[in-house]
Amino acid sequence: MDASTSPKLDDLFTKVSSKLDSRNPAYLKVRRSPKSGDISPLGMVSEAADALTAELRNSELPAFCNWLLKSGATSSVLTLNAAALCCIRAGEWESARHLATLVNNTDHHDLVAQRLHDAAELERDDLHLPVDDWLRDKFCVAPFAQIETRANRAVHFCCSAWQPVSIGSLMEDPKEIWNSETAQEIRRSILDGDYSYCSRWHCPMISGRRLKTRNKTPVSPEISSFLAARKASGCKSPPTVAHTPDRAILSHDRSCNLSCPSCRTDVVQIKRSASAKLDDLINEKYAEFLSSTSKIKVTGSGDPFASRHFLNFLRHFTANSSRERRLQLHTNGLLLDESTWNRLDLWGHVDSVWISVDAARPETYSVVRRGGQFDRLLKNLHFLGAMRRGGAFSKLRLDFVVQKQNFREVGDFVSLAQHVGANGVYLLRLRNWGTFTPAEFAVHNVCDPDHPDFPELLAHLADQRLRSPLVELGSMQPFVRRALLERH
C-alpha cells in the first residue's frame, strides 16, 4: 500500500515516527559521549527497531519505510536508522540501504548508518562486516599521539569525520581531557580491536586498509613504554598515557578567504574580539601542553593566512621557536606567496604544505573553490614547488575532494600536481558538513553507487595516473579498488 494514498495510515506513521523521534536527543547524546558499559548507539537503534516492530504490523513496515523515504529526512536519524535495521532483519536490502543513505546524506558523523548501509549492501543481517575482522589485530597510534581542536571548541584525537567522538572541550585543562573517560574508552576500543568510534568510510587508514598490526606499527618510545606496561599488567590498567601529544592539529578557527560550497555557504571571518580570546586561550592553556610536539598542523578548518588568530599564532611560533621543521601548513594556497613566506619568517619552520585545490581547470575551480583565482593559485603553486625542490620543506601535497563537478578531472589533477612540483596528491570523498540539504548532497555525492554518474566515476578512477607513487587514495581507496576490479 502506498502510504500517501491512505490518510489513516499516514496519521499512524506520523504518530509512530514522532514517538521514535522523541528518543533522538538521547541517541545523539550517547553518540557524542560514549561510556564503557553503557548502551551503545547501535544498541539504541536496535531498541528503537524493536519498538517500531511492536507498533506496526509486518505488512505495514514496508509502507512505513517507503513513507520515510518519500518524506525526505524530516524524521530523525534514529527513526531512519531503526527503520533501516528493520529492513535488514526482514531481508529488504535495498530499502535498508536507501534509508541509511538518507542518514549519511544528512549527517556524515553517524557511524551506525554507515554500518547499516554496508551491511545491507553485503546482505549481512548480523551487521558484521569484513572490515571488522581486518581491524581486529590492527593498531592506530592517533589516540596515543595526537589531538585535533575544532571550531565548535571540541577536542578530538583526529578529524571529527574519522572519529566523531570528542574527548573534551577546548575550554578545559588539556591535561585532563587527554586522559578523560571518553579518551580512555576510545583508546580501549583501539587496543581491543573493535574500533567502535571510528568511521569505516572516512578514516583513510581504515578505508585504505593502511593500518598495520601492533608489532609492525612504528611507535614512539613513550607509546612503546605504555604498551609494555599495559601488557605487564595483564591489560587491566586504564589506558591513560603520561606523555603529551606528539602532534597537534589546530582547527579551531574557520576563518577563510573562500566560501567553497563543500565547506560553507558564506565567507567566514571571526571578529577581532573572538580572535583575541582564542589567542589568550591557546597561549594560556595549550602553549606548555604542546611544547614537545614534533608536528603542528595549521589548519584543517579554514585558512591559516586568512585568520587573524592563526597569523598571530604563526608569528609567535616563528619568533619564539628554534628552526625545527614542525609546522604542517594546510591552506588553499592563494595567500601563501613569497611575500607572506618572508613576512612570517617561515624559513626552517615548515615540514610540509598541503593545498586544497579540488580542480585541474579554471572553470571548475571557480565553482568548487568559490572566490578563488586559478591563475593566482598556479603562480603560488609554482613558487611552492620550487621551494620544495630547493629543500625549504619536504612535502608539497595537493588535495582533491571528489564530487560531481570535478570527478572527470581526477587524472588531470595528478598531472597538474607533477607539473607544479608537488610530490603528493591526496584524494578524499565528499562529506556533508551541514552546508547541503540531504537532497543537494545526493546530487553532489558522486561516490554514492546510486548516483547516475557513478559508473563514469569508476571509469575515471581506473586512470593509470592514479597509480603514481605520489597519489594517496585516502577515503577513495574502496572506489578505486572497485574500479580496477570492474575494469578487469
C-alpha positions in Angstrom: 0.0 0.0 0.0 1.3 3.5 -0.8 1.2 5.5 2.4 0.4 8.7 0.6 -3.0 7.3 -0.6 -4.2 6.5 2.9 -4.8 9.3 5.4 -5.4 6.8 8.2 -2.1 5.1 7.5 -0.4 8.5 7.2 -1.6 9.5 10.6 -0.3 6.2 12.1 3.1 6.6 10.5 3.3 10.2 11.7 2.5 9.1 15.3 5.0 6.2 15.2 7.7 8.4 13.7 7.1 11.1 16.3 7.4 8.7 19.2 10.8 7.4 17.9 11.9 11.0 17.1 11.4 11.8 20.8 14.3 9.4 21.6 16.7 11.1 19.1 18.2 13.6 21.6 19.2 10.7 23.9 20.6 8.8 20.9 22.7 11.9 19.8 23.9 12.3 23.4 25.1 8.6 23.6 26.7 9.0 20.1 28.6 12.1 21.3 29.6 10.8 24.8 30.0 7.1 25.0 30.9 5.4 28.3 32.2 1.9 28.8 29.4 -0.4 29.9 26.6 2.0 28.8 24.3 1.2 25.9 25.9 1.9 22.6 24.4 4.0 19.7 23.8 0.7 17.8 22.1 -0.7 20.9 19.7 2.3 21.0 18.9 1.8 17.3 18.2 -1.8 18.0 15.8 -0.9 20.8 14.1 1.6 18.5 13.8 -1.0 15.8 12.1 -3.4 18.4 9.7 -0.6 19.3 8.9 0.1 15.7 8.0 -3.6 15.0 5.8 -3.5 18.2 3.9 -0.5 16.8 3.4 -1.7 13.3 2.2 -5.0 11.7 4.7 -6.8 9.4 2.6 -5.8 6.4 2.8 -2.1 7.4 6.6 -1.9 7.8 7.4 -1.7 4.0 4.8 1.0 3.6 6.3 2.9 6.6 9.8 2.7 5.1 8.5 3.9 1.8 6.8 6.8 3.6 10.1 7.7 5.3 12.0 7.7 2.1 9.3 10.0 0.4 9.4 12.4 3.4 13.0 13.2 2.6 14.7 13.1 6.0 12.1 15.0 8.0 12.2 12.2 10.5 15.2 11.9 12.9 18.3 9.9 12.2 17.3 7.5 15.0 14.0 6.8 13.3 15.6 6.3 9.9 18.3 4.0 11.3 15.7 2.0 13.2 13.7 1.5 10.0 16.8 0.6 8.1 17.6 -2.1 10.7 14.0 -3.4 10.5 14.5 -3.7 6.7 17.8 -5.6 7.3 16.1 -8.0 9.7 13.4 -8.6 7.0 15.9 -9.0 4.2 14.7 -5.8 2.5 18.2 -4.9 1.5 17.5 -2.1 -1.0 15.2 -0.2 1.3 17.7 -0.6 4.2 20.5 0.8 2.0 18.4 3.8 0.8 17.3 4.7 4.4 20.9 4.5 5.6 22.0 6.6 2.7 19.4 9.2 3.7 21.0 9.4 7.1 24.5 9.6 5.7 23.4 12.4 3.3 22.2 14.3 6.4 24.9 13.5 8.9 28.3 12.1 8.0 29.1 11.5 11.7 26.6 8.7 12.1 28.7 5.6 12.3 25.6 3.4 12.7 24.1 4.5 9.4 27.4 3.7 7.7 27.4 0.2 9.1 23.7 -0.3 8.2 24.4 0.8 4.6 27.4 -1.6 4.2 25.6 -4.5 5.9 22.6 -4.0 3.6 24.9 -3.9 0.5 26.6 -7.1 1.6 23.3 -8.6 2.8 24.6 -9.2 6.3 21.7 -9.4 8.8 24.2 -9.8 11.7 25.7 -6.4 10.8 29.2 -7.9 10.9 31.5 -6.5 8.2 34.7 -7.9 6.7 36.5 -4.8 7.8 35.7 -5.7 11.4 37.7 -8.8 11.1 40.5 -6.9 9.3 40.7 -4.4 12.2 40.8 -7.0 15.0 44.6 -7.1 15.2 45.4 -3.6 13.9 46.8 -0.7 15.8 46.3 3.1 15.3 48.7 5.5 17.1 46.4 8.6 16.8 44.6 8.2 20.2 48.0 7.9 21.9 49.9 10.6 20.0 47.8 13.5 18.7 44.9 15.8 19.3 42.8 18.0 17.0 41.0 21.1 18.1 37.7 22.1 16.4 35.9 25.3 15.7 33.0 24.2 17.9 35.6 24.1 20.8 35.6 20.3 20.9 38.8 18.4 21.0 39.3 15.1 19.2 42.1 12.6 18.7 41.8 13.1 14.9 39.4 14.5 12.3 35.8 14.5 13.6 34.7 12.8 10.4 37.1 10.0 11.0 36.4 9.7 14.7 33.3 11.7 15.6 33.5 11.4 19.4 35.1 14.3 21.2 37.4 13.7 24.2 36.6 17.1 25.8 36.4 20.8 25.3 39.0 23.4 24.3 38.0 25.3 27.4 39.0 22.5 29.7 42.5 21.7 31.0 44.2 19.8 28.1 46.0 17.5 30.5 42.6 16.4 31.9 40.9 15.8 28.6 43.9 14.0 27.2 43.1 11.2 29.7 39.4 11.8 30.1 36.9 9.0 30.5 36.0 9.2 26.8 39.6 9.4 25.8 40.3 6.1 27.7 37.2 4.5 26.1 38.4 5.3 22.6 41.9 4.0 23.4 40.3 0.9 24.8 38.4 0.3 21.5 41.7 0.5 19.6 43.6 -1.8 22.0 40.7 -4.3 21.9 40.5 -4.1 18.1 36.8 -3.2 17.8 37.3 0.4 16.6 33.8 1.3 17.8 34.2 5.0 17.4 36.0 5.1 14.0 34.5 5.6 10.6 35.0 2.7 8.2 34.1 5.2 5.4 36.0 8.4 6.1 39.2 7.3 8.0 41.8 6.9 5.3 43.8 4.5 7.4 40.7 2.2 7.6 39.1 2.7 4.2 42.5 2.5 2.6 43.5 -0.6 4.7 46.7 1.1 5.7 46.8 0.2 9.4 49.4 -2.4 10.5 49.5 -4.9 13.3 50.8 -3.6 16.6 54.2 -5.3 16.3 54.7 -3.7 12.8 53.5 -0.2 13.6 56.3 2.3 14.3 55.7 3.9 17.6 57.5 6.4 19.8 59.4 5.3 22.9 56.7 6.7 25.0 53.9 4.7 23.3 56.2 1.6 23.4 56.6 2.0 27.2 52.9 2.4 27.6 52.1 -0.7 25.6 54.7 -2.7 27.5 53.4 -1.6 30.9 49.8 -2.4 29.9 50.9 -5.8 28.7 52.7 -6.4 32.0 49.5 -5.5 33.9 47.5 -8.1 32.0 45.8 -5.3 30.1 43.9 -4.4 33.2 45.4 -1.0 33.8 43.3 2.0 32.5 44.5 3.3 29.1 45.9 6.6 30.4 49.1 7.9 29.0 51.7 10.0 30.8 53.2 11.6 27.8 51.7 14.6 25.9 50.7 14.5 22.2 53.4 14.3 19.6 51.2 16.0 17.0 48.6 18.7 17.2 46.1 19.7 14.5 44.8 23.2 15.2 41.4 23.6 13.5 39.5 25.8 16.0 39.1 28.9 13.7 37.0 28.6 10.5 38.1 32.0 9.1 38.9 31.8 5.4 39.1 33.9 2.3 37.0 31.5 0.3 33.5 30.1 0.6 33.8 26.7 -1.0 30.4 25.1 -1.4 31.6 21.8 0.0 32.6 23.5 3.3 30.4 26.6 3.9 27.7 28.9 2.5 29.5 32.2 3.1 32.9 33.6 3.7 33.7 33.2 7.4 35.8 35.7 9.4 35.5 35.7 13.2 35.6 39.1 15.0 38.8 40.6 16.4 37.5 40.1 19.9 36.9 36.4 19.3 40.3 36.1 17.7 41.9 37.7 20.7 40.1 35.3 23.0 41.5 32.4 21.0 45.0 33.9 21.2 44.7 34.0 25.0 43.2 30.6 25.3 45.9 28.9 23.2 48.7 30.8 24.9 47.5 30.2 28.4 46.1 26.6 28.2 48.0 24.9 25.3 51.4 26.5 25.0 53.1 24.3 27.6 51.0 21.2 26.8 52.0 21.3 23.1 55.6 22.4 23.7 57.1 19.0 23.0 55.1 18.2 19.8 57.2 17.3 16.8 54.4 18.4 14.4 51.8 21.2 14.5 49.3 21.4 11.7 47.5 24.7 10.9 44.7 24.4 9.9 42.0 21.9 8.9 39.1 24.3 9.4 39.8 27.4 7.3 42.9 29.1 6.0 45.8 30.0 8.3 46.7 33.1 6.2 43.1 34.4 6.3 42.8 34.0 10.0 43.9 36.8 12.4 44.3 34.1 15.2 46.4 31.7 13.2 48.5 34.5 11.7 49.2 35.6 15.3 50.0 32.0 16.2 52.4 31.7 13.3 54.1 35.0 14.1 54.6 33.9 17.7 55.7 30.5 16.7 58.4 31.6 14.3 59.6 34.3 16.7 59.9 32.0 19.7 60.7 28.6 18.3 64.0 27.2 17.2 64.2 26.5 13.5 62.9 22.9 13.5 60.5 21.8 10.8 57.5 21.3 13.0 54.8 23.2 11.0 52.3 21.5 8.6 50.5 24.2 6.7 47.1 23.4 5.3 45.8 26.2 3.1 44.0 27.0 -0.2 47.3 28.5 -1.3 46.0 31.8 -2.5 47.6 33.9 0.2 50.8 31.8 0.6 53.2 33.6 -1.8 56.9 34.6 -1.4 55.9 37.8 0.4 53.9 36.0 3.0 56.6 33.4 3.5 59.2 36.0 4.2 57.0 38.3 6.3 56.1 35.4 8.6 59.7 34.2 8.5 58.7 30.6 7.8 62.2 29.6 6.8 63.3 26.5 8.6 60.0 26.0 10.5 57.9 24.2 7.8 57.8 20.5 7.4 55.0 20.3 4.7 52.5 22.3 2.8 49.1 20.9 1.9 47.0 22.8 -0.7 43.3 22.3 -1.1 42.7 22.7 -4.8 39.9 20.3 -6.0 40.2 21.1 -9.7 42.5 20.9 -12.7 40.8 23.5 -14.8 40.0 27.2 -14.1 36.3 26.9 -14.9 35.8 24.1 -12.4 38.0 25.8 -9.8 35.8 28.9 -9.9 32.8 26.7 -8.9 34.3 24.3 -6.3 36.6 27.0 -4.8 34.2 29.9 -4.8 36.0 33.2 -4.7 39.4 31.8 -5.8 41.6 32.9 -8.7 43.1 30.0 -10.6 45.9 32.0 -12.2 47.0 33.3 -8.8 46.9 29.8 -7.4 49.1 28.4 -10.2 51.7 31.2 -9.6 51.8 30.3 -5.9 52.0 26.6 -6.6 55.0 27.0 -8.9 56.6 29.1 -6.2 56.0 26.4 -3.5 57.0 23.7 -5.9 60.4 25.4 -6.5 60.7 25.9 -2.7 60.1 22.2 -2.1 62.6 21.1 -4.8 65.1 23.5 -3.2 64.7 21.8 0.1 62.8 24.5 2.0 60.3 21.8 3.2 59.9 18.1 2.5 56.3 17.7 1.2 54.0 19.7 -1.1 50.7 17.9 -1.3 47.6 18.9 -3.4 44.2 17.8 -2.1 41.2 16.9 -4.2 37.7 16.4 -2.8 35.9 14.2 -5.3 32.4 15.5 -6.2 30.1 15.8 -9.2 31.6 19.0 -10.6 35.2 17.7 -10.7 35.5 13.9 -10.8 36.2 13.9 -14.5 39.4 15.9 -13.8 41.0 13.5 -11.3 43.6 12.2 -13.7 44.5 15.6 -15.0 44.8 16.7 -11.4 47.7 14.3 -10.9 49.4 15.7 -14.0 48.9 19.2 -12.6 50.5 18.3 -9.3 53.5 16.9 -11.1 53.7 19.9 -13.3 53.9 22.4 -10.5 56.5 20.4 -8.5 54.2 18.8 -5.9 55.3 15.4 -4.5 51.9 14.4 -3.2 48.3 14.1 -4.2 45.6 13.3 -1.7 42.0 12.2 -2.7 39.0 12.1 -0.4 35.3 11.6 -0.8 32.8 14.5 -0.3 31.2 14.8 3.1 28.2 16.9 4.2 29.5 19.4 6.8 26.0 20.8 7.1 26.2 23.0 4.0 24.0 20.9 1.9 20.4 19.6 2.3 20.2 15.9 2.0 18.8 16.3 -1.5 21.5 18.6 -2.5 24.2 16.3 -1.1 22.7 13.4 -3.1 23.2 15.4 -6.3 26.9 16.2 -5.5 27.9 12.9 -3.9 29.1 11.0 -7.0 30.6 8.3 -4.7 27.1 7.0 -4.0 26.6 3.9 -6.1 23.1 5.1 -6.9 24.3 8.3 -8.3 23.7 8.4 -12.1 27.4 9.4 -12.7 28.8 6.6 -10.5 29.8 4.3 -13.4 31.6 7.2 -15.1 33.4 7.9 -11.8 34.7 4.4 -11.7 36.0 4.8 -15.3 38.0 7.9 -14.3 39.3 6.2 -11.1 40.8 3.5 -13.3 43.0 6.2 -14.9 46.6 4.9 -14.8 47.8 8.3 -13.5 46.2 7.4 -10.1 48.7 4.5 -9.8 51.5 7.1 -9.4 53.5 6.7 -6.2 52.8 10.3 -5.3 49.0 9.6 -5.1 47.4 8.9 -1.7 43.9 7.5 -2.4 42.6 8.2 1.1 38.9 7.5 1.6 38.6 7.0 -2.2 40.6 3.7 -1.9 37.5 1.4 -1.9 36.1 3.1 -5.0 39.5 2.8 -6.9 39.7 -0.8 -5.8 36.2 -1.4 -7.2 37.1 0.5 -10.4 40.1 -1.8 -11.0 38.1 -4.9 -10.3 35.3 -4.0 -12.7 37.8 -3.0 -15.3 39.4 -6.4 -15.2 
